[in-house]
Amino acid sequence: MILSPSQIAELTALMRAHGVDTLEISEGADSIRLVAAAGAAAAPAAPATAKATAPGVGTFAPLACPGQAVQPGQVLGTIDAGLVRRPVTAPCAGTILRLLAEPGSLAGFGTPLFEIN
C-alpha cells in the first residue's frame, strides 16, 4: 500500500474537516499513521440560517424586526402589489437575525427578505 502525496493531503483535509486527530491504516505488513497537526482543526461550523423569501413581486413591508423570536408559518411581513397583499412567512422557528431588504423596496419572487437563525 503506497499513498501518493495528493492522497495523503486529501485524507488529512478530510480528517480536519471531520474533527479526526489520528488515522491509522494497515494492509498486510504495510501501515501508515496520519496525525493532524495540533491547532489545525477545522473552524467550527457557523450556525445554520434560513431565509424567508418573497412569495411574489411587490413592495416589501416588514412586520417583524431583528431579535424577534418566530415560529414556523408566522407572518413576518407582506409583499404588496396593487390591491394584492401576500404574507411573508417564517420557514422555521428561530430568531430573526436581520432584514435582507429595505422596507418599501421592490422585491421579486424568491427574493430573500429575512435571515432567521
LINDAVEN-V113919 format. One record per pair of residues at least 24 apart in sequence whose ideal C-beta (glycine too) atoms are under 10 Angstrom apart, sorted by the first residue. I is the first residue (numbers start at 1). J is the second residue. Records with the same first field share a line. If there is no record, write none. Layout:
I=J  J
This chain:
1=25  26  27  28  29  30  31  32
2=30  32
3=30  32  34
8=32  34
11=36
12=36  37  40
13=42
15=40  41  42
16=40  41  42  43
17=41  42  45
18=42
19=44
46=117
47=94  97  117
48=92  94  116  117
49=92  94  97  98  114  115  116  117
50=90  91  92  93  94  97  112  114  115  116  117
51=91  97  100  110  111  112  113  114  115  116
52=76  77  88  89  90  91  92  96  100  112  113  114  115  116
53=79  88  89  91  100  107  108  109  110  111  112  113  114
54=78  79  86  88  101  106  107  108  109  110  111  112  113
55=79  86  87  88  89  107  109  110  111  113
56=80  81  84  86  88  107  108  109  110  111
57=81  84  86  106  107  108  109  110  111
58=82  84  85  86  106  107  108  109
59=85  103  104  105  106  107
60=88  99  100  101  102  103  104  105  106  107  111  113  114
61=85  88  103  104  105
62=88  96  99  101  102  103  104  113  114
63=87  88
64=88  90  96  99  114  116
65=96  98  99  114
66=95  96  97  98  99  114  115
67=95  96  97  98
68=94  95  96  114  116
69=93  94  95  96  116
70=94  95  96  114  116
76=113  114  116
77=101  103  107  113  114
79=106  107  108  109  111  113
80=104  107
81=106  107
88=113  114
89=114
90=114  116
91=116
92=116  117
